Amino acid sequence: MRTSLVPVAIVAALVLLAAPAHAEEGTLKLTAGTFQLGGDVGLTSMVDSTAGKTNAGFVFSFSPSAGYFVVDNLELLLALQLTIPFGDYYSGGYNFLLFPKRFGAEVGARYHFNLAPRVTAYAGLQVGVGYTWYENAFVRNSTDLSVTLPAGVLIAVHENVAIDAGLRLILNRFFDADVWRFTVPVGYLGVEAYF
């Protein structure tokens, strides 16, 4: 069972605080020629109770990104991803196959829609490749193709800094293992800088 109510509460508080009377001063400048640097760090927990035994596990993820606005509101992106599962839940059995260690890179684009002076929505598409490795002698390491649909809201805390609260739909095709995987990270939260 995944739990992540804390990021939702943080985002709700930021939305309420992000629109003071003079909000125009903090509007993000998403014009042609602007660079973006950002990233997110995540920790997803998993608990499984089977046959009287409880196993807990975690998935650590880190994803830095860089972008460039080719025209107003349209950004080209390069993103890296590192995912590392750990804990009893992933140490044996079938579960370590579900979330292997993975490093990948994606390219893509995002389009931004201004909703309010300090609030901007976005949607996009990213495609990339990755390398997956297992700490198990019986499972071969694998390469994969990934397709990510990012969507979310940027909440400006300054004209050059925003909190990224969003959703990611991720489809991976692991070639050597002949496996498809669809994931939706819960509680996605990141920070982005624009200059």
TIRO-2110 file (N, C-alpha, C; in Angstrom, 1 decimal):
// TIRO-2110
0.8, -1.2, 0.0, N, 1, A
0.0, 0.0, 0.0, CA, 1, A
0.9, 1.2, 0.0, C, 1, A
0.6, 2.2, -0.9, N, 2, A
1.5, 3.4, -1.0, CA, 2, A
0.8, 4.5, -0.2, C, 2, A
1.6, 5.3, 0.5, N, 3, A
1.0, 6.4, 1.3, CA, 3, A
1.8, 7.6, 0.9, C, 3, A
1.1, 8.7, 0.6, N, 4, A
1.8, 10.0, 0.2, CA, 4, A
0.8, 11.1, 0.4, C, 4, A
0.2, 11.3, 1.5, N, 5, A
-0.7, 12.4, 1.8, CA, 5, A
0.1, 13.7, 2.1, C, 5, A
1.3, 13.6, 2.6, N, 6, A
2.1, 14.8, 2.9, CA, 6, A
2.4, 15.7, 1.7, C, 6, A
2.8, 15.1, 0.6, N, 7, A
3.0, 16.0, -0.6, CA, 7, A
1.7, 16.7, -1.0, C, 7, A
0.6, 16.0, -1.0, N, 8, A
-0.7, 16.6, -1.3, CA, 8, A
-1.0, 17.8, -0.4, C, 8, A
-0.8, 17.7, 0.9, N, 9, A
-1.0, 18.7, 1.8, CA, 9, A
-0.1, 19.9, 1.6, C, 9, A
1.2, 19.6, 1.2, N, 10, A
2.1, 20.7, 0.9, CA, 10, A
1.7, 21.5, -0.3, C, 10, A
1.3, 20.8, -1.4, N, 11, A
0.9, 21.4, -2.6, CA, 11, A
-0.4, 22.3, -2.3, C, 11, A
-1.3, 21.8, -1.6, N, 12, A
-2.6, 22.5, -1.3, CA, 12, A
-2.2, 23.8, -0.5, C, 12, A
-1.3, 23.7, 0.4, N, 13, A
-0.9, 24.9, 1.2, CA, 13, A
-0.2, 25.9, 0.3, C, 13, A
0.7, 25.4, -0.7, N, 14, A
1.4, 26.3, -1.6, CA, 14, A
0.4, 27.0, -2.5, C, 14, A
-0.6, 26.3, -3.0, N, 15, A
-1.6, 26.9, -3.9, CA, 15, A
-2.3, 28.0, -3.2, C, 15, A
-2.7, 27.8, -1.9, N, 16, A
-3.4, 28.9, -1.2, CA, 16, A
-2.5, 30.1, -0.9, C, 16, A
-1.2, 29.8, -0.7, N, 17, A
-0.3, 30.9, -0.4, CA, 17, A
0.3, 31.6, -1.6, C, 17, A
0.1, 31.0, -2.8, N, 18, A
0.8, 31.5, -4.0, CA, 18, A
0.1, 32.6, -4.7, C, 18, A
-1.0, 33.1, -4.2, N, 19, A
-1.7, 34.1, -5.0, CA, 19, A
-2.1, 35.3, -4.1, C, 19, A
-1.0, 36.1, -3.6, N, 20, A
-1.3, 37.3, -2.9, CA, 20, A
-1.8, 38.4, -3.8, C, 20, A
-2.1, 39.6, -3.3, N, 21, A
-2.7, 40.6, -4.0, CA, 21, A
-1.8, 41.1, -5.2, C, 21, A
-0.5, 41.1, -5.0, N, 22, A
0.4, 41.5, -6.1, CA, 22, A
1.1, 40.3, -6.7, C, 22, A
0.3, 39.3, -7.1, N, 23, A
0.9, 38.1, -7.6, CA, 23, A
1.6, 38.3, -8.9, C, 23, A
1.3, 39.3, -9.7, N, 24, A
1.9, 39.5, -11.0, CA, 24, A
3.4, 39.6, -10.9, C, 24, A
3.9, 40.1, -9.8, N, 25, A
5.4, 40.2, -9.7, CA, 25, A
6.1, 38.9, -9.7, C, 25, A
5.4, 37.8, -9.3, N, 26, A
6.0, 36.5, -9.3, CA, 26, A
5.7, 35.6, -10.5, C, 26, A
5.1, 36.1, -11.5, N, 27, A
4.8, 35.3, -12.7, CA, 27, A
6.1, 34.8, -13.4, C, 27, A
6.0, 33.5, -13.7, N, 28, A
7.2, 32.9, -14.3, CA, 28, A
7.3, 33.4, -15.8, C, 28, A
8.5, 33.6, -16.2, N, 29, A
8.8, 34.0, -17.6, CA, 29, A
9.1, 32.8, -18.4, C, 29, A
8.1, 32.3, -19.1, N, 30, A
8.3, 31.1, -20.0, CA, 30, A
8.3, 31.5, -21.4, C, 30, A
9.3, 32.4, -21.8, N, 31, A
9.4, 32.9, -23.1, CA, 31, A
10.5, 32.3, -23.9, C, 31, A
10.5, 32.4, -25.2, N, 32, A
11.6, 31.9, -26.0, CA, 32, A
13.0, 32.4, -25.5, C, 32, A
13.9, 31.4, -25.4, N, 33, A
15.3, 31.7, -25.0, CA, 33, A
15.5, 31.5, -23.5, C, 33, A
14.4, 31.1, -22.7, N, 34, A
14.6, 30.9, -21.3, CA, 34, A
15.1, 29.4, -21.1, C, 34, A
16.0, 29.3, -20.1, N, 35, A
16.5, 28.0, -19.7, CA, 35, A
15.8, 27.5, -18.4, C, 35, A
15.7, 26.2, -18.2, N, 36, A
15.1, 25.7, -17.0, CA, 36, A
16.0, 24.6, -16.5, C, 36, A
16.2, 24.6, -15.2, N, 37, A
16.9, 23.5, -14.5, CA, 37, A
16.0, 23.1, -13.4, C, 37, A
15.8, 21.8, -13.2, N, 38, A
14.9, 21.3, -12.2, CA, 38, A
15.2, 19.9, -11.8, C, 38, A
14.3, 19.4, -11.0, N, 39, A
14.5, 18.0, -10.6, CA, 39, A
13.6, 17.6, -9.4, C, 39, A
13.5, 16.4, -9.2, N, 40, A
12.7, 15.9, -8.0, CA, 40, A
13.4, 14.7, -7.4, C, 40, A
13.1, 14.5, -6.1, N, 41, A
13.6, 13.4, -5.4, CA, 41, A
12.3, 12.7, -4.8, C, 41, A
12.2, 11.4, -4.9, N, 42, A
11.1, 10.7, -4.3, CA, 42, A
11.4, 9.5, -3.5, C, 42, A
10.6, 9.2, -2.6, N, 43, A
10.7, 8.0, -1.8, CA, 43, A
9.3, 7.4, -1.6, C, 43, A
9.1, 6.3, -2.2, N, 44, A
7.8, 5.6, -2.2, CA, 44, A
8.0, 4.4, -1.3, C, 44, A
7.0, 4.2, -0.4, N, 45, A
7.1, 3.1, 0.6, CA, 45, A
6.1, 2.0, 0.1, C, 45, A
6.4, 0.8, 0.5, N, 46, A
5.6, -0.4, 0.1, CA, 46, A
5.6, -1.3, 1.3, C, 46, A
4.4, -1.8, 1.7, N, 47, A
4.3, -2.7, 2.9, CA, 47, A
3.4, -3.9, 2.4, C, 47, A
3.9, -5.1, 2.6, N, 48, A
3.2, -6.3, 2.2, CA, 48, A
3.1, -7.2, 3.4, C, 48, A
1.9, -7.6, 3.8, N, 49, A
1.7, -8.6, 4.9, CA, 49, A
1.1, -9.8, 4.3, C, 49, A
1.9, -10.9, 4.3, N, 50, A
1.5, -12.2, 3.7, CA, 50, A
1.9, -13.3, 4.7, C, 50, A
0.9, -14.2, 5.0, N, 51, A
1.2, -15.3, 5.8, CA, 51, A
1.8, -15.0, 7.2, C, 51, A
1.3, -13.9, 7.8, N, 52, A
1.7, -13.5, 9.1, CA, 52, A
3.1, -12.8, 9.1, C, 52, A
3.7, -12.5, 7.9, N, 53, A
5.0, -11.9, 7.9, CA, 53, A
4.8, -10.5, 7.1, C, 53, A
5.3, -9.5, 7.7, N, 54, A
5.3, -8.2, 7.1, CA, 54, A
6.6, -7.8, 6.5, C, 54, A
6.6, -7.4, 5.2, N, 55, A
7.8, -6.9, 4.6, CA, 55, A
7.6, -5.5, 4.2, C, 55, A
8.6, -4.6, 4.4, N, 56, A
8.5, -3.2, 4.0, CA, 56, A
9.7, -3.0, 3.0, C, 56, A
9.4, -2.1, 2.1, N, 57, A
10.4, -1.7, 1.1, CA, 57, A
10.2, -0.3, 0.7, C, 57, A
11.2, 0.3, 0.0, N, 58, A
11.2, 1.7, -0.4, CA, 58, A
11.7, 1.8, -1.8, C, 58, A
11.3, 2.7, -2.6, N, 59, A
11.8, 3.0, -3.9, CA, 59, A
12.3, 4.4, -3.9, C, 59, A
13.6, 4.7, -4.0, N, 60, A
14.2, 6.0, -4.0, CA, 60, A
14.3, 6.4, -5.5, C, 60, A
13.9, 7.6, -5.8, N, 61, A
14.1, 8.0, -7.2, CA, 61, A
14.6, 9.4, -7.2, C, 61, A
15.5, 9.7, -8.2, N, 62, A
16.1, 11.0, -8.4, CA, 62, A
16.1, 11.3, -9.9, C, 62, A
15.6, 12.5, -10.2, N, 63, A
15.4, 12.8, -11.7, CA, 63, A
15.7, 14.3, -11.9, C, 63, A
17.0, 14.7, -12.3, N, 64, A
17.2, 16.0, -12.7, CA, 64, A
16.8, 16.3, -14.1, C, 64, A
16.5, 17.5, -14.4, N, 65, A
16.1, 17.8, -15.8, CA, 65, A
16.6, 19.2, -16.2, C, 65, A
16.8, 19.4, -17.5, N, 66, A
17.1, 20.7, -18.1, CA, 66, A
16.3, 21.0, -19.3, C, 66, A
15.9, 22.2, -19.5, N, 67, A
15.0, 22.5, -20.7, CA, 67, A
15.4, 23.9, -21.3, C, 67, A
14.9, 24.1, -22.5, N, 68, A
15.1, 25.3, -23.2, CA, 68, A
13.8, 25.7, -24.0, C, 68, A
13.3, 26.9, -23.8, N, 69, A
12.1, 27.3, -24.5, CA, 69, A
12.4, 27.8, -25.9, C, 69, A
11.9, 27.0, -26.9, N, 70, A
12.2, 27.3, -28.3, CA, 70, A
11.3, 28.4, -28.8, C, 70, A
10.1, 28.4, -28.3, N, 71, A
9.1, 29.5, -28.5, CA, 71, A
8.4, 29.7, -27.2, C, 71, A
7.6, 30.8, -27.1, N, 72, A
6.9, 31.0, -25.8, CA, 72, A
6.1, 29.8, -25.4, C, 72, A
6.2, 29.4, -24.2, N, 73, A
5.4, 28.3, -23.5, CA, 73, A
5.8, 26.9, -24.0, C, 73, A
6.7, 26.7, -25.0, N, 74, A
7.0, 25.4, -25.5, CA, 74, A
8.5, 25.1, -25.1, C, 74, A
8.7, 24.1, -24.3, N, 75, A
10.0, 23.7, -23.8, CA, 75, A
10.5, 22.4, -24.3, C, 75, A
11.7, 22.3, -24.8, N, 76, A
12.4, 21.0, -25.1, CA, 76, A
13.1, 20.6, -23.8, C, 76, A
13.1, 19.3, -23.5, N, 77, A
13.6, 18.8, -22.3, CA, 77, A
14.6, 17.7, -22.4, C, 77, A
15.6, 17.6, -21.5, N, 78, A
16.4, 16.4, -21.3, CA, 78, A
16.3, 16.1, -19.8, C, 78, A
16.0, 14.8, -19.5, N, 79, A
15.8, 14.4, -18.1, CA, 79, A
16.6, 13.1, -17.9, C, 79, A
17.2, 12.9, -16.7, N, 80, A
17.8, 11.7, -16.3, CA, 80, A
17.0, 11.1, -15.2, C, 80, A
17.0, 9.8, -15.0, N, 81, A
16.3, 9.1, -13.9, CA, 81, A
17.2, 8.1, -13.3, C, 81, A
17.2, 8.0, -12.0, N, 82, A
17.8, 7.0, -11.2, CA, 82, A
16.8, 6.4, -10.2, C, 82, A
16.6, 5.1, -10.3, N, 83, A
15.6, 4.5, -9.4, CA, 83, A
16.3, 3.3, -8.7, C, 83, A
16.2, 3.3, -7.3, N, 84, A
16.8, 2.3, -6.5, CA, 84, A
15.8, 1.8, -5.5, C, 84, A
15.4, 0.5, -5.6, N, 85, A
14.5, -0.1, -4.5, CA, 85, A
15.4, -0.7, -3.4, C, 85, A
14.9, -0.7, -2.2, N, 86, A
15.6, -1.3, -1.1, CA, 86, A
14.7, -1.7, 0.0, C, 86, A
15.1, -2.6, 0.9, N, 87, A
14.3, -3.1, 1.9, CA, 87, A
13.9, -4.5, 1.8, C, 87, A
13.2, -5.1, 2.8, N, 88, A
12.9, -6.5, 2.8, CA, 88, A
11.9, -6.9, 1.6, C, 88, A
11.0, -6.0, 1.3, N, 89, A
10.0, -6.2, 0.2, CA, 89, A
10.7, -6.6, -1.1, C, 89, A
11.8, -5.9, -1.4, N, 90, A
12.5, -6.1, -2.6, CA, 90, A
13.7, -7.1, -2.6, C, 90, A
14.0, -7.7, -1.4, N, 91, A
15.2, -8.4, -1.3, CA, 91, A
15.1, -9.9, -1.8, C, 91, A
13.9, -10.3, -2.1, N, 92, A
13.8, -11.7, -2.6, CA, 92, A
12.4, -11.9, -3.2, C, 92, A
12.2, -13.1, -3.7, N, 93, A
10.9, -13.5, -4.3, CA, 93, A
10.8, -12.8, -5.6, C, 93, A
9.5, -12.5, -6.0, N, 94, A
9.2, -11.9, -7.3, CA, 94, A
9.3, -10.4, -7.3, C, 94, A
9.2, -9.8, -6.1, N, 95, A
9.1, -8.3, -6.0, CA, 95, A
10.3, -7.5, -6.6, C, 95, A
11.5, -8.1, -6.5, N, 96, A
12.7, -7.4, -7.0, CA, 96, A
12.6, -7.3, -8.5, C, 96, A
11.8, -8.1, -9.2, N, 97, A
11.6, -8.0, -10.6, CA, 97, A
10.7, -6.8, -11.0, C, 97, A
9.8, -6.5, -10.1, N, 98, A
8.9, -5.4, -10.4, CA, 98, A
9.6, -4.0, -10.4, C, 98, A
10.5, -3.8, -9.5, N, 99, A
11.2, -2.5, -9.4, CA, 99, A
12.7, -2.8, -9.3, C, 99, A
13.3, -3.0, -10.5, N, 100, A
14.8, -3.2, -10.5, CA, 100, A
15.5, -1.8, -10.3, C, 100, A
16.8, -1.9, -10.1, N, 101, A
17.6, -0.6, -10.1, CA, 101, A
17.6, -0.2, -11.6, C, 101, A
17.5, 1.1, -11.8, N, 102, A
17.4, 1.6, -13.2, CA, 102, A
18.1, 3.0, -13.3, C, 102, A
18.8, 3.2, -14.4, N, 103, A
19.3, 4.5, -14.8, CA, 103, A
18.9, 4.7, -16.2, C, 103, A
18.3, 5.9, -16.5, N, 104, A
17.8, 6.2, -17.9, CA, 104, A
17.9, 7.7, -18.2, C, 104, A
17.7, 8.0, -19.5, N, 105, A
17.7, 9.4, -20.0, CA, 105, A
16.6, 9.5, -21.0, C, 105, A
15.9, 10.7, -20.9, N, 106, A
14.8, 10.9, -21.8, CA, 106, A
14.9, 12.3, -22.5, C, 106, A
14.4, 12.4, -23.7, N, 107, A
14.2, 13.7, -24.3, CA, 107, A
12.7, 13.9, -24.6, C, 107, A
12.3, 15.2, -24.6, N, 108, A
10.9, 15.4, -24.9, CA, 108, A
10.5, 16.9, -24.9, C, 108, A
9.3, 17.2, -24.8, N, 109, A
8.8, 18.5, -24.8, CA, 109, A
7.6, 18.7, -23.9, C, 109, A
7.4, 19.9, -23.4, N, 110, A
6.3, 20.3, -22.5, CA, 110, A
5.7, 21.6, -23.0, C, 110, A
4.4, 21.7, -23.0, N, 111, A
3.7, 22.9, -23.3, CA, 111, A
3.1, 23.5, -22.0, C, 111, A
3.2, 24.8, -21.8, N, 112, A
2.7, 25.4, -20.6, CA, 112, A
1.5, 26.3, -20.9, C, 112, A
0.5, 26.2, -20.0, N, 113, A
-0.7, 27.0, -20.1, CA, 113, A
-0.9, 27.9, -18.8, C, 113, A
-0.9, 29.2, -19.0, N, 114, A
-1.1, 30.1, -17.8, CA, 114, A
-2.5, 30.0, -17.3, C, 114, A
-2.6, 29.6, -16.0, N, 115, A
-3.9, 29.6, -15.4, CA, 115, A
-4.2, 30.8, -14.5, C, 115, A
-3.2, 31.3, -13.9, N, 116, A
-3.3, 32.5, -13.0, CA, 116, A
-1.9, 33.1, -12.9, C, 116, A
-1.8, 34.3, -12.3, N, 117, A
-0.5, 35.0, -12.4, CA, 117, A
0.7, 34.1, -11.8, C, 117, A
0.4, 33.3, -10.8, N, 118, A
1.5, 32.4, -10.3, CA, 118, A
1.3, 30.9, -10.5, C, 118, A
0.3, 30.6, -11.3, N, 119, A
0.0, 29.2, -11.5, CA, 119, A
0.0, 28.9, -13.0, C, 119, A
0.8, 27.9, -13.4, N, 120, A
0.9, 27.5, -14.8, CA, 120, A
0.8, 26.0, -14.9, C, 120, A
-0.1, 25.5, -15.7, N, 121, A
-0.2, 24.0, -16.0, CA, 121, A
0.6, 23.6, -17.1, C, 121, A
1.0, 22.4, -17.2, N, 122, A
1.8, 21.9, -18.3, CA, 122, A
1.4, 20.4, -18.7, C, 122, A
1.7, 20.1, -19.9, N, 123, A
1.5, 18.7, -20.4, CA, 123, A
2.6, 18.4, -21.4, C, 123, A
3.0, 17.2, -21.5, N, 124, A
4.1, 16.9, -22.4, CA, 124, A
4.3, 15.4, -22.8, C, 124, A
5.4, 15.1, -23.5, N, 125, A
5.7, 13.8, -23.9, CA, 125, A
7.2, 13.6, -23.8, C, 125, A
7.7, 12.5, -23.2, N, 126, A
9.2, 12.3, -23.2, CA, 126, A
9.4, 10.8, -23.6, C, 126, A
10.5, 10.6, -24.3, N, 127, A
10.8, 9.2, -24.8, CA, 127, A
12.3, 9.0, -24.5, C, 127, A
12.7, 7.8, -24.0, N, 128, A
14.1, 7.6, -23.7, CA, 128, A
14.4, 6.1, -23.6, C, 128, A
15.6, 5.9, -23.1, N, 129, A
16.2, 4.6, -23.0, CA, 129, A
16.8, 4.5, -21.6, C, 129, A
16.9, 3.2, -21.1, N, 130, A
17.4, 3.0, -19.8, CA, 130, A
18.1, 1.7, -19.7, C, 130, A
18.8, 1.5, -18.6, N, 131, A
19.6, 0.3, -18.3, CA, 131, A
19.1, -0.2, -16.9, C, 131, A
18.7, -1.4, -16.8, N, 132, A
18.2, -2.0, -15.6, CA, 132, A
19.1, -3.1, -15.2, C, 132, A
19.4, -3.1, -13.9, N, 133, A
20.3, -4.2, -13.4, CA, 133, A
19.7, -4.8, -12.1, C, 133, A
19.9, -6.1, -11.9, N, 134, A
19.4, -6.8, -10.8, CA, 134, A
20.6, -7.4, -10.0, C, 134, A
20.4, -7.5, -8.7, N, 135, A
21.4, -8.2, -7.9, CA, 135, A
21.0, -9.6, -7.6, C, 135, A
20.9, -10.3, -8.7, N, 136, A
20.4, -11.7, -8.7, CA, 136, A
21.1, -12.4, -9.8, C, 136, A
21.8, -13.5, -9.6, N, 137, A
22.5, -14.2, -10.6, CA, 137, A
21.6, -14.9, -11.6, C, 137, A
20.4, -15.1, -11.3, N, 138, A
19.5, -15.8, -12.2, CA, 138, A
18.7, -14.9, -13.2, C, 138, A
18.8, -13.6, -13.0, N, 139, A
18.1, -12.6, -13.8, CA, 139, A
19.1, -11.8, -14.6, C, 139, A
18.9, -11.7, -15.9, N, 140, A
19.8, -10.9, -16.7, CA, 140, A
19.5, -9.4, -16.6, C, 140, A
20.5, -8.6, -16.7, N, 141, A
20.3, -7.2, -16.8, CA, 141, A
19.6, -6.8, -18.1, C, 141, A
19.0, -5.7, -18.2, N, 142, A
18.1, -5.4, -19.4, CA, 142, A
18.2, -3.9, -19.8, C, 142, A
18.0, -3.7, -21.1, N, 143, A
17.8, -2.3, -21.5, CA, 143, A
16.3, -2.1, -21.8, C, 143, A
15.9, -0.9, -21.7, N, 144, A
14.4, -0.6, -21.9, CA, 144, A
14.2, 0.7, -22.7, C, 144, A
13.0, 0.7, -23.2, N, 145, A
12.5, 1.9, -23.9, CA, 145, A
11.4, 2.5, -22.9, C, 145, A
11.4, 3.8, -22.7, N, 146, A
10.4, 4.4, -21.8, CA, 146, A
9.7, 5.5, -22.5, C, 146, A
8.4, 5.6, -22.2, N, 147, A
7.6, 6.7, -22.7, CA, 147, A
6.9, 7.3, -21.5, C, 147, A
7.0, 8.6, -21.3, N, 148, A
6.5, 9.3, -20.1, CA, 148, A
5.6, 10.4, -20.6, C, 148, A
4.4, 10.5, -19.9, N, 149, A
3.5, 11.6, -20.1, CA, 149, A
3.5, 12.4, -18.9, C, 149, A
4.2, 13.5, -18.9, N, 150, A
4.2, 14.4, -17.7, CA, 150, A
3.1, 15.4, -17.8, C, 150, A
2.4, 15.7, -16.6, N, 151, A
1.4, 16.7, -16.5, CA, 151, A
1.4, 17.2, -15.1, C, 151, A
1.1, 18.5, -15.0, N, 152, A
1.2, 19.1, -13.6, CA, 152, A
1.0, 20.5, -13.6, C, 152, A
1.3, 21.1, -12.4, N, 153, A
1.1, 22.5, -12.2, CA, 153, A
2.4, 23.1, -11.6, C, 153, A
2.8, 24.2, -12.1, N, 154, A
4.0, 25.0, -11.6, CA, 154, A
3.4, 26.1, -10.7, C, 154, A
3.9, 26.2, -9.5, N, 155, A
3.4, 27.2, -8.6, CA, 155, A
4.6, 28.1, -8.3, C, 155, A
4.6, 29.3, -8.8, N, 156, A
5.7, 30.2, -8.7, CA, 156, A
5.9, 30.7, -7.2, C, 156, A
7.0, 30.6, -6.7, N, 157, A
7.3, 31.1, -5.4, CA, 157, A
8.2, 32.4, -5.5, C, 157, A
8.7, 32.6, -6.8, N, 158, A
9.5, 33.7, -7.2, CA, 158, A
9.4, 33.7, -8.7, C, 158, A
9.7, 34.8, -9.4, N, 159, A
9.6, 34.8, -10.8, CA, 159, A
10.6, 33.9, -11.5, C, 159, A
11.6, 33.4, -10.8, N, 160, A
12.6, 32.4, -11.3, CA, 160, A
12.5, 31.1, -10.7, C, 160, A
11.6, 30.8, -9.7, N, 161, A
11.6, 29.5, -9.0, CA, 161, A
10.2, 29.1, -8.9, C, 161, A
9.9, 27.8, -9.1, N, 162, A
8.6, 27.2, -9.0, CA, 162, A
8.6, 25.9, -8.4, C, 162, A
7.5, 25.5, -7.7, N, 163, A
7.3, 24.2, -7.2, CA, 163, A
6.5, 23.4, -8.3, C, 163, A
7.0, 22.2, -8.6, N, 164, A
6.3, 21.4, -9.6, CA, 164, A
5.5, 20.3, -8.9, C, 164, A
4.2, 20.4, -9.0, N, 165, A
3.3, 19.3, -8.4, CA, 165, A
2.7, 18.7, -9.6, C, 165, A
2.9, 17.4, -9.8, N, 166, A
2.4, 16.8, -11.0, CA, 166, A
2.1, 15.3, -10.9, C, 166, A
2.0, 14.8, -12.1, N, 167, A
1.6, 13.4, -12.3, CA, 167, A
2.5, 12.9, -13.4, C, 167, A
3.0, 11.7, -13.3, N, 168, A
3.7, 11.1, -14.4, CA, 168, A
3.1, 9.7, -14.7, C, 168, A
2.8, 9.5, -16.0, N, 169, A
2.4, 8.2, -16.5, CA, 169, A
3.6, 7.6, -17.2, C, 169, A
4.1, 6.5, -16.8, N, 170, A
5.4, 5.9, -17.3, CA, 170, A
5.2, 4.5, -17.8, C, 170, A
5.5, 4.3, -19.1, N, 171, A
5.4, 2.9, -19.7, CA, 171, A
6.8, 2.5, -20.1, C, 171, A
7.3, 1.4, -19.6, N, 172, A
8.6, 0.8, -19.9, CA, 172, A
8.4, -0.5, -20.6, C, 172, A
9.3, -0.7, -21.6, N, 173, A
9.4, -2.0, -22.3, CA, 173, A
10.8, -2.5, -22.1, C, 173, A
10.9, -3.5, -21.2, N, 174, A
12.2, -4.1, -20.9, CA, 174, A
12.5, -5.2, -22.0, C, 174, A
13.5, -5.0, -22.8, N, 175, A
13.7, -5.9, -24.0, CA, 175, A
14.2, -7.3, -23.6, C, 175, A
15.3, -7.3, -22.8, N, 176, A
15.9, -8.6, -22.5, CA, 176, A
15.1, -9.5, -21.6, C, 176, A
14.3, -8.8, -20.7, N, 177, A
13.4, -9.6, -19.8, CA, 177, A
12.0, -9.8, -20.4, C, 177, A
11.8, -9.2, -21.6, N, 178, A
10.5, -9.3, -22.3, CA, 178, A
9.3, -9.0, -21.3, C, 178, A
9.4, -7.8, -20.7, N, 179, A
8.4, -7.4, -19.7, CA, 179, A
7.9, -5.9, -20.0, C, 179, A
6.6, -5.7, -19.9, N, 180, A
6.1, -4.3, -20.0, CA, 180, A
5.8, -3.9, -18.5, C, 180, A
6.0, -2.6, -18.2, N, 181, A
5.6, -2.1, -16.9, CA, 181, A
5.0, -0.7, -17.0, C, 181, A
3.9, -0.5, -16.4, N, 182, A
3.2, 0.8, -16.3, CA, 182, A
3.2, 1.3, -14.9, C, 182, A
3.8, 2.5, -14.7, N, 183, A
3.8, 3.0, -13.3, CA, 183, A
3.3, 4.4, -13.3, C, 183, A
2.7, 4.8, -12.1, N, 184, A
2.2, 6.1, -11.9, CA, 184, A
2.8, 6.5, -10.5, C, 184, A
3.9, 7.3, -10.5, N, 185, A
4.4, 7.7, -9.2, CA, 185, A
3.4, 8.6, -8.4, C, 185, A
3.2, 8.3, -7.2, N, 186, A
2.2, 9.0, -6.3, CA, 186, A
3.0, 10.0, -5.5, C, 186, A
2.4, 11.2, -5.5, N, 187, A
3.1, 12.3, -4.6, CA, 187, A
4.2, 12.9, -5.3, C, 187, A
4.2, 13.1, -6.6, N, 188, A
5.3, 13.7, -7.4, CA, 188, A
5.4, 15.2, -7.0, C, 188, A
6.6, 15.6, -6.6, N, 189, A
6.9, 17.0, -6.2, CA, 189, A
8.3, 17.4, -6.5, C, 189, A
8.5, 18.5, -7.2, N, 190, A
9.8, 18.9, -7.6, CA, 190, A
10.0, 20.4, -7.5, C, 190, A
11.2, 20.9, -7.9, N, 191, A
11.5, 22.3, -7.9, CA, 191, A
12.2, 22.6, -9.2, C, 191, A
11.8, 23.8, -9.8, N, 192, A
12.4, 24.2, -11.1, CA, 192, A
12.8, 25.7, -11.0, C, 192, A
13.9, 26.0, -11.7, N, 193, A
14.5, 27.3, -11.7, CA, 193, A
14.5, 27.8, -13.2, C, 193, A
14.2, 29.0, -13.5, N, 194, A
14.1, 29.6, -14.8, CA, 194, A
15.0, 30.8, -14.9, C, 194, A
15.8, 30.8, -16.0, N, 195, A
16.7, 32.0, -16.1, CA, 195, A
17.0, 32.3, -17.6, C, 195, A
END
